[in-house]
Amino acid sequence: MDDNKLYNALLKSQDERRDRGEAKSEENFRKERPSAGIERNKPTMNRLEADGRRYPPTLYDSSVSLALIGNPTPWSREQLRERKIIYSGMADKEVMDAYRELRIQLRNRAGEGNFTVMFSSLGNNSGGLLTAYNLAASFALDSHTSALLVDCDTHNNELAGLVSCRMNAGVTDFVGDRSMDIKSILYPSGVERLSVIPAGTQASSAVELFSSVRMRELITELKARYPDRCIVLNA
């Protein structure tokens, strides 16, 4: 689904909901995470791995894990606007509401906890990665949630223009080298609470990538390692 089709479909859904007198998306957003307003000073799980300096916690309270997500070079609002990246308070409210509506629908389907969603464009036209990036960014807008974008499209390098740091190794490098750990392919994005994993430097087809045991191990480990993180795969 390209960016325009997704946007138009979500706007149509919003119009139909308003015609039926249902709650507006802003009201649904407030209902989306009923625990967001609850006092979070009492951690439920705070067991850290032995070497906490190298690895994020395996099981932890979200306030601990979110504090470990670095963003050394955050994008300014002007830089976000230039790259068409969504952000809180942006002028184009309809675009923000469209992504927020999609986020709510995905959360309602997934239930509690983290989940993984794959996004794939129908054609080779540009815009698919930006939509996947903005979807991940919409989850990161929730101050109690983090998001991870995993770029599995080895045929373009568009992600470099959306991220504020230099990237090197990525998914294909991790899949091809069992000595690599996940920490070495995680990068800050420039957006708070949003991390990215690039496609990598090694040539690989999508079929080879997704059929590999190592790729399945990567996704399984990401879900287990970051229980408060929503994962968006761009294929």
PALUMTOR-790458 format. One line per 2 residues: number of its first residue (from 1); for each residue x, y negated, z of N, C-alpha, C. Coordinates in nm, 2 decimals, decimal comma. Example, Ala and Ser with C-alpha at 12.3 -4.5 7.8 and 13.67 -1.06 7.14 Angstrom:
// residues 2
1 = 1,32/0,57/0,78/1,23/0,45/0,78/1,32/0,33/0,78 | 1,28/0,22/0,71/1,37/0,11/0,71/1,29/0,00/0,79
***
This chain:
// residues 235
1 = 0,09/0,12/0,00/0,00/0,00/0,00/0,09/-0,12/0,00 | 0,07/-0,22/-0,09/0,15/-0,33/-0,10/0,10/-0,44/0,00
3 = 0,18/-0,54/0,02/0,15/-0,64/0,12/0,01/-0,71/0,10 | -0,02/-0,75/-0,02/-0,14/-0,81/-0,05/-0,26/-0,73/-0,03
5 = -0,26/-0,60/-0,07/-0,37/-0,51/-0,05/-0,39/-0,48/0,09 | -0,29/-0,47/0,17/-0,30/-0,45/0,32/-0,37/-0,57/0,38
7 = -0,32/-0,69/0,34/-0,37/-0,81/0,40/-0,52/-0,83/0,37 | -0,56/-0,81/0,24/-0,70/-0,82/0,19/-0,79/-0,72/0,26
9 = -0,74/-0,60/0,28/-0,82/-0,50/0,34/-0,85/-0,53/0,48 | -0,75/-0,58/0,55/-0,77/-0,62/0,69/-0,86/-0,74/0,71
11 = -0,85/-0,84/0,62/-0,94/-0,95/0,62/-1,09/-0,91/0,60 | -1,11/-0,81/0,50/-1,24/-0,76/0,48/-1,30/-0,69/0,60
13 = -1,21/-0,62/0,67/-1,26/-0,55/0,79/-1,30/-0,65/0,90 | -1,22/-0,76/0,91/-1,26/-0,86/1,01/-1,39/-0,92/0,98
15 = -1,41/-0,95/0,85/-1,54/-1,02/0,81/-1,66/-0,93/0,84 | -1,64/-0,80/0,81/-1,75/-0,70/0,84/-1,78/-0,69/0,99
17 = -1,67/-0,70/1,07/-1,69/-0,69/1,21/-1,76/-0,81/1,27 | -1,73/-0,93/1,21/-1,80/-1,05/1,25/-1,94/-1,05/1,21
19 = -1,97/-1,00/1,09/-2,11/-0,99/1,05/-2,20/-0,90/1,14 | -2,14/-0,80/1,19/-2,21/-0,71/1,28/-2,21/-0,76/1,42
21 = -2,15/-0,88/1,45/-2,15/-0,94/1,58/-2,06/-0,87/1,68 | -1,96/-0,79/1,63/-1,87/-0,73/1,72/-1,77/-0,83/1,77
23 = -1,69/-0,78/1,87/-1,59/-0,87/1,93/-1,48/-0,91/1,83 | -1,44/-1,03/1,84/-1,33/-1,08/1,75/-1,20/-1,01/1,79
25 = -1,11/-1,02/1,69/-0,98/-0,95/1,71/-0,90/-1,00/1,83 | -0,92/-1,13/1,86/-0,85/-1,19/1,98/-0,90/-1,12/2,10
27 = -1,03/-1,10/2,11/-1,09/-1,03/2,23/-1,05/-0,89/2,23 | -1,04/-0,82/2,12/-1,00/-0,68/2,12/-0,85/-0,68/2,16
29 = -0,77/-0,78/2,12/-0,63/-0,78/2,16/-0,62/-0,78/2,31 | -0,70/-0,86/2,37/-0,69/-0,87/2,52/-0,73/-0,73/2,58
31 = -0,82/-0,66/2,51/-0,86/-0,53/2,57/-0,77/-0,42/2,53 | -0,68/-0,45/2,44/-0,59/-0,34/2,38/-0,51/-0,27/2,48
33 = -0,45/-0,35/2,57/-0,36/-0,29/2,67/-0,41/-0,34/2,81 | -0,51/-0,27/2,87/-0,57/-0,32/2,99/-0,47/-0,33/3,11
35 = -0,36/-0,26/3,10/-0,26/-0,26/3,20/-0,17/-0,38/3,19 | -0,18/-0,46/3,08/-0,09/-0,57/3,06/-0,09/-0,67/3,17
37 = -0,21/-0,69/3,24/-0,22/-0,79/3,34/-0,20/-0,73/3,48 | -0,17/-0,61/3,49/-0,16/-0,54/3,62/-0,02/-0,57/3,67
39 = 0,00/-0,58/3,80/0,13/-0,60/3,86/0,22/-0,49/3,83 | 0,34/-0,52/3,78/0,43/-0,42/3,73/0,56/-0,41/3,82
41 = 0,55/-0,46/3,94/0,67/-0,46/4,03/0,70/-0,32/4,08 | 0,60/-0,22/4,07/0,62/-0,09/4,12/0,65/0,00/4,00
43 = 0,78/0,04/3,97/0,81/0,12/3,86/0,76/0,26/3,89 | 0,71/0,33/3,78/0,66/0,46/3,79/0,77/0,57/3,77
45 = 0,86/0,54/3,68/0,97/0,63/3,65/1,10/0,54/3,63 | 1,20/0,57/3,71/1,32/0,49/3,70/1,45/0,57/3,71
47 = 1,44/0,70/3,66/1,56/0,78/3,66/1,65/0,75/3,54 | 1,77/0,71/3,56/1,86/0,67/3,46/1,96/0,78/3,42
49 = 2,01/0,78/3,30/2,11/0,87/3,27/2,24/0,85/3,35 | 2,33/0,94/3,35/2,45/0,93/3,44/2,53/0,81/3,40
51 = 2,55/0,79/3,27/2,64/0,68/3,22/2,54/0,57/3,16 | 2,49/0,49/3,25/2,39/0,39/3,20/2,45/0,28/3,12
53 = 2,59/0,27/3,13/2,65/0,16/3,05/2,65/0,19/2,90 | 2,65/0,32/2,87/2,65/0,36/2,73/2,52/0,39/2,67
55 = 2,42/0,44/2,75/2,30/0,48/2,70/2,18/0,41/2,77 | 2,07/0,38/2,70/1,95/0,34/2,77/1,89/0,45/2,86
57 = 1,80/0,42/2,95/1,75/0,52/3,03/1,67/0,62/2,95 | 1,66/0,75/3,00/1,58/0,85/2,93/1,44/0,84/2,98
59 = 1,42/0,82/3,11/1,28/0,80/3,17/1,29/0,68/3,26 | 1,21/0,58/3,23/1,23/0,46/3,31/1,10/0,38/3,31
61 = 1,10/0,28/3,40/1,00/0,18/3,40/1,02/0,08/3,29 | 0,92/0,04/3,22/0,93/-0,05/3,10/1,01/-0,17/3,13
63 = 1,00/-0,23/3,25/1,07/-0,36/3,28/1,22/-0,34/3,27 | 1,26/-0,21/3,30/1,41/-0,18/3,30/1,45/-0,17/3,15
65 = 1,37/-0,09/3,08/1,41/-0,06/2,94/1,41/-0,19/2,85 | 1,31/-0,27/2,87/1,30/-0,39/2,79/1,42/-0,49/2,82
67 = 1,47/-0,49/2,94/1,58/-0,57/2,98/1,71/-0,53/2,91 | 1,71/-0,40/2,86/1,83/-0,35/2,80/1,83/-0,38/2,65
69 = 1,73/-0,43/2,59/1,72/-0,46/2,45/1,78/-0,59/2,42 | 1,90/-0,59/2,36/1,97/-0,72/2,34/1,92/-0,79/2,21
71 = 1,93/-0,92/2,21/1,90/-1,00/2,09/1,99/-1,12/2,09 | 2,12/-1,09/2,06/2,22/-1,20/2,08/2,21/-1,31/1,98
73 = 2,15/-1,29/1,86/2,13/-1,39/1,76/1,99/-1,40/1,72 | 1,90/-1,46/1,80/1,76/-1,47/1,77/1,73/-1,56/1,65
75 = 1,64/-1,53/1,57/1,59/-1,62/1,46/1,52/-1,74/1,52 | 1,54/-1,85/1,46/1,46/-1,97/1,50/1,32/-1,96/1,43
77 = 1,23/-2,04/1,47/1,10/-2,03/1,40/1,11/-2,07/1,25 | 1,20/-2,16/1,22/1,22/-2,20/1,08/1,27/-2,09/1,00
79 = 1,37/-2,01/1,06/1,43/-1,90/0,99/1,33/-1,79/0,98 | 1,24/-1,76/1,08/1,14/-1,66/1,06/1,04/-1,70/0,95
81 = 1,00/-1,83/0,95/0,91/-1,87/0,84/0,97/-1,86/0,70 | 1,10/-1,89/0,69/1,16/-1,87/0,56/1,16/-1,73/0,51
83 = 1,17/-1,64/0,60/1,18/-1,49/0,57/1,04/-1,43/0,57 | 0,94/-1,51/0,60/0,80/-1,46/0,60/0,78/-1,35/0,71
85 = 0,85/-1,37/0,82/0,84/-1,28/0,94/0,74/-1,35/1,03 | 0,64/-1,27/1,08/0,54/-1,32/1,17/0,60/-1,36/1,31
87 = 0,54/-1,45/1,37/0,58/-1,49/1,51/0,46/-1,56/1,58 | 0,47/-1,56/1,71/0,36/-1,61/1,79/0,35/-1,76/1,77
89 = 0,23/-1,81/1,74/0,21/-1,95/1,72/0,23/-2,00/1,57 | 0,25/-1,90/1,48/0,27/-1,94/1,34/0,14/-2,01/1,29
91 = 0,16/-2,09/1,19/0,05/-2,17/1,13/-0,05/-2,09/1,06 | -0,01/-1,98/0,99/-0,10/-1,90/0,91/-0,16/-1,80/1,00
93 = -0,26/-1,84/1,07/-0,33/-1,75/1,17/-0,39/-1,63/1,11 | -0,44/-1,64/0,99/-0,51/-1,52/0,93/-0,41/-1,41/0,90
95 = -0,29/-1,44/0,87/-0,18/-1,33/0,85/-0,15/-1,27/0,98 | -0,14/-1,35/1,09/-0,11/-1,30/1,22/-0,23/-1,21/1,27
97 = -0,35/-1,25/1,25/-0,46/-1,17/1,29/-0,47/-1,04/1,21 | -0,43/-1,04/1,08/-0,44/-0,92/1,00/-0,34/-0,82/1,06
99 = -0,22/-0,86/1,10/-0,13/-0,76/1,16/-0,17/-0,72/1,30 | -0,23/-0,81/1,37/-0,28/-0,78/1,50/-0,39/-0,68/1,50
101 = -0,48/-0,70/1,40/-0,59/-0,60/1,38/-0,54/-0,46/1,35 | -0,44/-0,46/1,26/-0,38/-0,33/1,23/-0,31/-0,26/1,35
103 = -0,25/-0,34/1,43/-0,18/-0,29/1,55/-0,28/-0,24/1,64 | -0,39/-0,31/1,66/-0,50/-0,26/1,75/-0,56/-0,12/1,70
105 = -0,58/-0,11/1,57/-0,64/0,01/1,52/-0,54/0,13/1,54 | -0,41/0,10/1,51/-0,31/0,21/1,53/-0,30/0,25/1,68
107 = -0,31/0,15/1,77/-0,30/0,19/1,91/-0,42/0,27/1,95 | -0,54/0,23/1,90/-0,66/0,30/1,94/-0,66/0,44/1,89
109 = -0,60/0,47/1,78/-0,59/0,60/1,72/-0,48/0,68/1,80 | -0,38/0,62/1,84/-0,27/0,69/1,91/-0,29/0,72/2,05
111 = -0,37/0,63/2,12/-0,39/0,65/2,26/-0,27/0,59/2,34 | -0,25/0,64/2,46/-0,14/0,59/2,55/-0,01/0,64/2,50
113 = 0,10/0,57/2,54/0,23/0,61/2,51/0,28/0,56/2,38 | 0,41/0,60/2,34/0,46/0,55/2,22/0,41/0,64/2,10
115 = 0,43/0,60/1,98/0,39/0,68/1,87/0,48/0,64/1,75 | 0,47/0,72/1,64/0,55/0,69/1,52/0,45/0,68/1,40
117 = 0,47/0,58/1,32/0,39/0,56/1,20/0,48/0,54/1,08 | 0,45/0,60/0,97/0,53/0,59/0,85/0,46/0,50/0,75
119 = 0,53/0,40/0,69/0,48/0,31/0,60/0,55/0,33/0,46 | 0,47/0,35/0,36/0,53/0,37/0,22/0,46/0,29/0,12
121 = 0,53/0,22/0,03/0,47/0,15/-0,08/0,44/0,24/-0,19 | 0,33/0,21/-0,26/0,29/0,29/-0,38/0,38/0,27/-0,50
123 = 0,44/0,16/-0,51/0,53/0,13/-0,62/0,66/0,08/-0,58 | 0,74/0,04/-0,68/0,88/0,00/-0,65/0,89/-0,15/-0,63
125 = 0,77/-0,22/-0,63/0,77/-0,36/-0,61/0,81/-0,40/-0,47 | 0,87/-0,52/-0,46/0,92/-0,57/-0,33/0,80/-0,60/-0,24
127 = 0,83/-0,60/-0,11/0,72/-0,64/-0,02/0,69/-0,53/0,08 | 0,72/-0,41/0,04/0,68/-0,30/0,13/0,76/-0,30/0,26
129 = 0,89/-0,33/0,25/0,98/-0,33/0,37/0,93/-0,45/0,46 | 0,90/-0,56/0,40/0,86/-0,68/0,48/0,73/-0,64/0,56
131 = 0,64/-0,57/0,49/0,52/-0,54/0,56/0,55/-0,44/0,68 | 0,63/-0,34/0,66/0,67/-0,25/0,76/0,74/-0,33/0,88
133 = 0,83/-0,42/0,84/0,90/-0,50/0,94/0,80/-0,58/1,02 | 0,71/-0,65/0,96/0,61/-0,73/1,03/0,52/-0,65/1,11
135 = 0,49/-0,52/1,07/0,41/-0,44/1,15/0,48/-0,40/1,28 | 0,61/-0,37/1,27/0,69/-0,35/1,39/0,70/-0,47/1,48
137 = 0,72/-0,59/1,41/0,72/-0,71/1,49/0,59/-0,74/1,56 | 0,48/-0,70/1,51/0,35/-0,72/1,57/0,35/-0,65/1,70
139 = 0,40/-0,53/1,71/0,41/-0,45/1,83/0,50/-0,52/1,93 | 0,61/-0,57/1,88/0,71/-0,63/1,97/0,66/-0,76/2,03
141 = 0,55/-0,82/1,97/0,50/-0,94/2,03/0,43/-0,92/2,16 | 0,40/-0,80/2,19/0,35/-0,76/2,32/0,47/-0,76/2,42
143 = 0,47/-0,84/2,52/0,58/-0,86/2,61/0,61/-0,73/2,69 | 0,52/-0,63/2,69/0,54/-0,51/2,77/0,57/-0,39/2,68
145 = 0,60/-0,42/2,55/0,62/-0,31/2,45/0,74/-0,35/2,37 | 0,82/-0,25/2,32/0,92/-0,28/2,23/0,89/-0,20/2,10
147 = 0,96/-0,23/2,00/0,94/-0,17/1,87/1,07/-0,13/1,80 | 1,07/-0,03/1,71/1,18/0,01/1,64/1,15/0,03/1,49
149 = 1,21/-0,04/1,40/1,19/-0,01/1,26/1,31/0,08/1,21 | 1,27/0,19/1,15/1,37/0,28/1,09/1,35/0,27/0,94
151 = 1,45/0,22/0,87/1,45/0,21/0,73/1,50/0,33/0,66 | 1,42/0,41/0,60/1,46/0,53/0,53/1,46/0,52/0,38
153 = 1,45/0,40/0,33/1,45/0,37/0,18/1,60/0,35/0,15 | 1,66/0,44/0,09/1,81/0,43/0,06/1,83/0,36/-0,08
155 = 1,73/0,31/-0,14/1,74/0,25/-0,28/1,74/0,10/-0,27 | 1,73/0,04/-0,16/1,74/-0,11/-0,16/1,80/-0,15/-0,03
157 = 1,85/-0,28/-0,02/1,91/-0,33/0,09/1,84/-0,45/0,14 | 1,71/-0,46/0,13/1,63/-0,57/0,17/1,64/-0,60/0,32
159 = 1,66/-0,50/0,40/1,66/-0,52/0,54/1,77/-0,61/0,59 | 1,88/-0,62/0,52/1,99/-0,70/0,56/1,95/-0,85/0,56
161 = 1,85/-0,89/0,48/1,81/-1,03/0,47/1,71/-1,06/0,58 | 1,66/-0,96/0,65/1,56/-0,98/0,76/1,62/-0,96/0,90
163 = 1,74/-0,93/0,91/1,81/-0,90/1,03/1,92/-1,00/1,06 | 1,94/-1,05/1,18/2,03/-1,16/1,21/2,17/-1,11/1,24
165 = 2,20/-0,98/1,23/2,33/-0,93/1,26/2,38/-0,85/1,14 | 2,51/-0,82/1,14/2,57/-0,73/1,03/2,54/-0,59/1,07
167 = 2,50/-0,51/0,97/2,47/-0,37/0,99/2,57/-0,28/0,91 | 2,59/-0,16/0,95/2,68/-0,07/0,87/2,61/0,07/0,87
169 = 2,65/0,15/0,96/2,60/0,29/0,97/2,45/0,29/1,00 | 2,38/0,39/0,94/2,24/0,40/0,96/2,19/0,54/0,96
171 = 2,07/0,56/0,91/2,01/0,70/0,91/2,09/0,80/0,84 | 2,13/0,77/0,71/2,20/0,87/0,63/2,33/0,91/0,70
173 = 2,40/0,81/0,76/2,53/0,84/0,82/2,51/0,93/0,94 | 2,40/0,90/1,02/2,37/0,98/1,14/2,33/1,13/1,10
175 = 2,25/1,14/0,99/2,21/1,27/0,95/2,33/1,35/0,90 | 2,43/1,28/0,84/2,55/1,35/0,78/2,66/1,38/0,88
177 = 2,65/1,32/0,99/2,76/1,33/1,09/2,71/1,36/1,23 | 2,72/1,48/1,27/2,67/1,53/1,40/2,74/1,47/1,52
179 = 2,86/1,41/1,49/2,93/1,35/1,61/2,88/1,21/1,64 | 2,79/1,15/1,56/2,74/1,02/1,59/2,63/1,02/1,69
181 = 2,62/0,92/1,77/2,51/0,91/1,86/2,41/0,80/1,82 | 2,29/0,80/1,87/2,19/0,70/1,83/2,23/0,56/1,85
183 = 2,30/0,54/1,96/2,35/0,40/2,00/2,42/0,34/1,89 | 2,50/0,42/1,81/2,59/0,36/1,71/2,51/0,31/1,58
185 = 2,38/0,35/1,57/2,31/0,30/1,45/2,19/0,21/1,49 | 2,18/0,17/1,61/2,08/0,08/1,66/2,13/-0,07/1,65
187 = 2,05/-0,16/1,59/2,09/-0,30/1,58/1,98/-0,39/1,63 | 2,02/-0,51/1,69/1,92/-0,61/1,72/1,87/-0,67/1,59
189 = 1,75/-0,72/1,59/1,69/-0,77/1,46/1,69/-0,92/1,45 | 1,70/-0,99/1,56/1,67/-1,13/1,56/1,54/-1,17/1,61
191 = 1,45/-1,06/1,63/1,32/-1,08/1,69/1,32/-1,01/1,83 | 1,27/-1,08/1,93/1,27/-1,02/2,06/1,20/-0,89/2,07
193 = 1,26/-0,79/2,13/1,21/-0,66/2,16/1,19/-0,57/2,03 | 1,25/-0,62/1,92/1,25/-0,54/1,80/1,39/-0,50/1,76
195 = 1,41/-0,37/1,75/1,54/-0,31/1,71/1,52/-0,25/1,57 | 1,63/-0,23/1,50/1,62/-0,17/1,37/1,73/-0,06/1,35
197 = 1,70/0,03/1,27/1,80/0,13/1,22/1,80/0,12/1,07 | 1,91/0,08/1,00/1,91/0,07/0,86/1,92/0,21/0,79
199 = 1,90/0,21/0,66/1,91/0,33/0,58/2,04/0,40/0,59 | 2,15/0,32/0,59/2,28/0,37/0,60/2,36/0,36/0,48
201 = 2,48/0,41/0,48/2,58/0,39/0,37/2,59/0,51/0,27 | 2,53/0,62/0,31/2,55/0,74/0,23/2,43/0,76/0,14
203 = 2,46/0,80/0,02/2,35/0,83/-0,08/2,27/0,95/-0,04 | 2,14/0,94/-0,05/2,05/1,05/-0,01/1,91/1,02/-0,07
205 = 1,85/1,13/-0,12/1,71/1,12/-0,16/1,62/1,13/-0,04 | 1,50/1,07/-0,06/1,40/1,08/0,05/1,37/1,22/0,09
207 = 1,36/1,31/-0,01/1,32/1,45/0,01/1,43/1,51/0,10 | 1,56/1,49/0,06/1,67/1,55/0,14/1,67/1,50/0,28
209 = 1,64/1,37/0,29/1,65/1,30/0,42/1,54/1,36/0,51 | 1,42/1,36/0,47/1,31/1,39/0,56/1,30/1,55/0,58
211 = 1,36/1,62/0,50/1,36/1,77/0,51/1,47/1,82/0,60 | 1,56/1,73/0,64/1,68/1,78/0,71/1,64/1,80/0,86
213 = 1,71/1,90/0,92/1,69/1,92/1,06/1,74/1,81/1,15 | 1,85/1,75/1,10/1,91/1,64/1,18/1,81/1,52/1,18
215 = 1,74/1,49/1,07/1,64/1,38/1,07/1,53/1,41/1,17 | 1,48/1,53/1,18/1,38/1,57/1,27/1,43/1,55/1,42
217 = 1,55/1,59/1,44/1,61/1,57/1,57/1,62/1,42/1,60 | 1,65/1,34/1,51/1,66/1,19/1,53/1,53/1,14/1,58
219 = 1,42/1,17/1,51/1,29/1,12/1,54/1,24/1,17/1,68 | 1,27/1,30/1,70/1,23/1,36/1,83/1,30/1,29/1,94
221 = 1,43/1,26/1,92/1,51/1,20/2,03/1,47/1,06/2,05 | 1,44/0,98/1,94/1,39/0,84/1,96/1,26/0,84/2,04
223 = 1,17/0,93/2,01/1,04/0,93/2,08/1,06/0,96/2,23 | 1,15/1,06/2,26/1,17/1,10/2,40/1,26/1,00/2,47
225 = 1,35/0,94/2,40/1,44/0,85/2,47/1,38/0,71/2,50 | 1,29/0,67/2,42/1,23/0,53/2,44/1,08/0,55/2,45
227 = 1,02/0,58/2,57/0,88/0,61/2,58/0,79/0,49/2,57 | 0,85/0,37/2,58/0,76/0,25/2,56/0,78/0,18/2,43
229 = 0,84/0,25/2,33/0,87/0,19/2,21/0,79/0,25/2,09 | 0,73/0,16/2,01/0,66/0,21/1,89/0,75/0,21/1,78
231 = 0,75/0,32/1,70/0,84/0,34/1,60/0,78/0,33/1,46 | 0,83/0,25/1,37/0,77/0,23/1,24/0,88/0,28/1,14
233 = 0,84/0,38/1,06/0,94/0,43/0,96/0,90/0,37/0,82 | 1,00/0,31/0,75/0,97/0,26/0,62/1,03/0,36/0,52
235 = 0,95/0,42/0,44/0,99/0,52/0,34/0,97/0,47/0,20
***
